C-alpha cells in the first residue's frame, strides 16, 4: 500500500515536472478565476465585472502576473464594486487597501497568494489551512500577508453591514460613516483573535521544524491544528466572540488534511534510513543527522512491436522450411517431380538438336 502511494506521488511529480509550462498557467488561471468570482459574489455591485466574459478576461490577465500584481488587480476590482455602491465609502476603502498593499509589497511579496487565499477559504469555512501550510515552509513574517487577508475579509463584512448612504451627504455624515467603519474594524474581536491565533500557529510550527525528531513536519501540522482549536476555544470563552465551534473544529481537521497532503507532495523523508555523521574542521566538530529523501523511480512502460512492417517478411529458417516441406502431400511431391523431369528432358532434347 505504501509503495503504491509513493509510486502515485512519483508519477504526479513527474507529470507536473514534464508539463510544467502547461500546468502552471492552468493552476494560476484557476486561482485567479476563484479570486474574481468570489469578489463578485461577496460584494458584487458592478454588473459589467460580474459577467462571465469579464471574469474570464480578468482571470487570463491574472494568469500572467506575479502574486503581488494579482493582489493589486483584485483590490482594484473590489474597489470598483464598492465605488458603484458608495463613492464616498470607496475613498476610505482605497486608503485602507493602499496601506495594506504597501505592507504586502514591502515585506512578503512572495506570499501574496496568502492574501487572496484567506478570504476565499473563509467562504469555504477552511481558512485555517493557510497558517498550517505556511507553517511548513515560511518564517513568522508570513503573518503579514495572512493578517492582511483577514483584515480584507473582515473589512468587506463590515462594509456589507454598513448602511450605504447617498452621495448628497453632509460632511458630518461622511465623517460619521468613516468613523463607524473604522470603529467596527478596530472593535472586531473576531478579526483580532483570528490574526493572533494564526500568528501563534505559524510561530509554533516554525519552532518545531527546528527540532531534530522524526516525522517533525507531520507532528508540527498536528500540533498546529491543536493550537488552532485550543486558541479559538480559549478566545471564545474569554472574549465571547460568538464563534461557531463545530464549524471551526471540522474546518481545522479538514485544513490539517490539506496541509498533510501538501507536505507529502512537497517533501517525503525516509526515517528508516537515517544516518548520523561526525566530522570536523579547523574550528568546529560537527554532529550531522542526515535523513534521505524518498525519490522513487517509476519505470516507464514501453511496447516493442515485433510484427513486420512496410511489407517486409521475416527470413525463413531451416527448421520452418523443413516443417513446410513435410506438410506437402505425396501427390504434390510426385507432381512436382514429374514437372521437373519433363523440364529436364526438354532441356536435353534442345541441346541434342543444337549439336
N, C-alpha and C positions, 0 to 999 in steps of 0.2 A: 504493500500500500504506500509506504513512504517513498519507495523507488519510483512508483507511478506518478506520485505528486511531484517529485523532483524532475522527472522527465517532462511532465507538463510545464513546469516552470522553465526548464531549459528551452523547450520548443517556443514558448511565448516570448522569452527574451530574445531568442534567435530571430523570430519573426519580426519583433519590434526593431531589432538592430538592422535587419536586412531591408525592411521597408520603412526606415525612419523618415525619409524625405516625404513619404506619403502619409504615414500615421500621425506624425507631429502636427501638420496643419489641420488634419481632421479633428484631432483632440482639441486644439486651440479654437477651432470653429465651434465645436460643441460647447466648450466653456463660454465663449463669447455669446453664443445664442442663449444659453441658460441665463447669463447675466442680464441681457437686454430684455428677455422675455419676463424675467422676474421683476425687473424695474417697471415694465409696463403693467404687469398685474398688480403690483403694490401701490403705485402712485400714478396710474395712467390717467392723464388729463389731456394729452396731445394726441388727437386721432391719427394724424399723419405718421407719428412714430410708432403707433400701435399696430399698424398694418403689417402683414406678413412680408411683403417685399422690403419694407423699411427695416424690419428685424433681420432679414437675411443679408441685406446690404451692410448694415452695421456689424453683423457678425463676421462677414467677409473682410471688412476693414479691420476688425479686431484680431483676425487671424494672423495678419502680417505686422502686428505692432508688438513691442515688448510689454511686459506686465504693467510698467508704470504708465505708459501711454494708454493702455486699455482701461486702467483705473480713471484716468483723466477723461476718456471718452464716455465712460459710464457716468461720471459725475456731471458732464455736460448734458447728457440725455436726461438724467434725473432733474437737473436744474431747469431744463426746458419744460418738463411736466409741471414742476412747481410754479413756474412763471405763468403758465396758462391758468392755473388755479388762482394764484395771487401774486402779481408782480412785486408787490411790496414785501411779501414774505420771501420771495426769491432772492432779494438782496441779502437778507440775513443768512439764508442757506448758502449763498455763494461765498460769503465771508467765512463761514464755518468750514466749508469744503476746501477753500483755499488754504486755510491754516492746516487742516488735516493732510492735504496733499503735500505741503511743504515738509511735514514730518516724514511722510512715506518716502518721498523722493530723496530726502537727505540721509535718512538712517537705515532704511530697509527696502531699497528698490527691488532686490531680487525676490523678496517675499510679497510682492504686490498682489499676487493671486490670493493671498490670505484675506486681504481687504474685501475682495469680491466674493470669496468663498463663505465668509461668516454670514452675511445677510441671506445668501441663498440657502445655506444649511440651517439657518434659523427657521426659514419657511418649511424646511423638511424635518424639523424637530431633531436634528443631529448636529448642532453647531460644535459640540464637544470634540468632534473628530479633528477640528483644526488644531487645538493645542496638543492633542495626543500625537498627531502626525508631526507637527513642528518640534515637539519634544524629542523626537528621534533623530532629527537632522540639524536643528537650529540651535542658536545660543539664546539666552534670555532676552536679548534685544529684539527677538521676533515678536515680543509682546506689543511693540509699537504698531505694526500693521494689524495685528489681531484687535487691539484696543480701538484703532480707527474703524475697523469693520463693525465692531459692536456699537460704537458711537453713531455711525451712519445708520445702522438698522434702527436703533432706538430713536434717532432724530426723526426718521420718517414715520415711526409710530406716533411720536408726539405731534408731528405736523398734521397727520391724518385726524388726530383727535382735537386739533385746534379749529375753532370756527373761523372759516375764511371770510374775511370782510371785503367789501368793495374797495375800489381804487379811490373813491372820493372820501377818504378818511382824514380826519384832522390829525395834526402832528401828535397830539396827546394819545389818540387811539393807536397810531402806528407804534409809538414808543411802548404803550401798554402791551400790544401784541408781541413785540420783540422781547420785552421783559418776561412775559408769560411763557414764551417758548424756552428762553434761557433758564428760567426758574424750574420749569419742568425737567429740563435736561439735567441740571445740577442736582435736583432733588430726586432723580430717578434712581432709587435704591437698587433696582434690578440691574441696571446698567453698571453701576459701580461694583456690585457683588460679582457680576459676570467677569468683568475685567480683572478683579482681584483673584478670583479662583483660577481663571485661565493663566494668569501670571505664575501662580503657585504651581500649577501643573507643569508648565514648561520648565520652571526652575528645578523642581524636584526630579523630573526626568533627565534634565541636563546633568545634575549632580550624580544621579545613579549611573549614567553612562560612563562615568569616570571610574567606577568600581571594577575591580578585576575578579568578576564572578562569572560563572557560566550562565548562558541564556540571559545576559544582562538586559538586552533590548526588550525581550518579551516580558521580563519581570518589571521593567520600567513602565511598560504600557499598562500592565495590571495595576501597579502602584498608582500611576497617574489616574486611572479610572476610579480607584478607591478614593483618592484625594478629591476628585471631582464630585463624587456622590456625597462624601462627608462635608466638603466645603459648602455645597449648596444647602445641605440639610442644616448645618450649624447656622448659616446666614439666615435661612428662613425662620428658624426658631428664635434667633436673636433680633432680627430686624423686621420680621413679618413681611416678607417680600411677596407673598401670595404666589409662591412657586408651585407649579403642578409637579408634585413629587413623582408620581407614577410615570409621567411623560419624561421627566428628567432621568430616572433610573433606566428605563428602556432605551432612551436615546444615548445614554452613556455606554450601555452594553453594545449597542449597535456601532457606536463610534469606536469602541475598543476593537471590535472585529475588523473594522475598516483599517485601523492602524496596524493590526497584526498582519493583515493581508499585504498592506503596503511594505511592511518590514520584510516579509517573506520574499517578495519580489525584488526589494532593494538589496538585501544582503542576507545570505544564508550561510551559517557557520557550522562547521563540523567539530563539535566539542568532544567527540570520541578520539580525536587525533591531536589533542593539544600537546604542544612542545614547549619546554622551558629551556631557554638558552642563557648561558652566562659567558660574558666576555668583558674585556677591559681595554682601556686606552691609557694615555698618559695621566689623565686627570680623574677618571671615574672607573668604577667596577659596576657592570650592568647585569641586572636580572630581567630577562625578557620572557614574556609569555606570548607564544605565537599560536593563534587559532586559525587553522586553514579555512579558506572559503570553499563552499561546495560548488564546484564547476562541473556539473555532469554533462558529458558529451553524448549527444544522441546521434547515432549513426544515421546517415541519410540512406534511404532505400533506393536502389537503382534497378531497373528492369533491363535485362540484356536480351535482345532479340536474336533468336537462333534460326529463324525461318529465312529462306532465301529471298533476296530482294533483287529488283531490276532484272528479272528473268534469268538469273544465274542459278545453276544447279550444283549440288554437291557432287564431287567426283565419286564414281562408283568404285568401291573397294573390291578386292579379290573375293572376299567372303560373300558379299552381296551378289557378285556376278555368278559365283558357283550356285548359290541358292536359287537365283533366277533360272539358270540353266537346268537345274534339277526339276523345276516345275513344268518344264516343257514335256509334252506327251511324246510317246514313242512315234506316233504318226507324224507329228510335226518334225521330229528329228529325221525320219525317213524321207519326208517331203523335202526337207532342206538338203538332205544328202543327194536325192535324185536330181534336184536342180543344180547342185554343184557338179555332179557327174556329167550332166548334159552340157553345161557350160565348158567343162574341161575338154569334152570330145569335140565341140565346135572349134575350140582353140587349136587342137591338134590337126583337124582337117584343114583349117586355114593355113597352118604352117606347111603342110604337105603340098597344098595347091601352089604355094609360092615357090616351093622347090621345083 
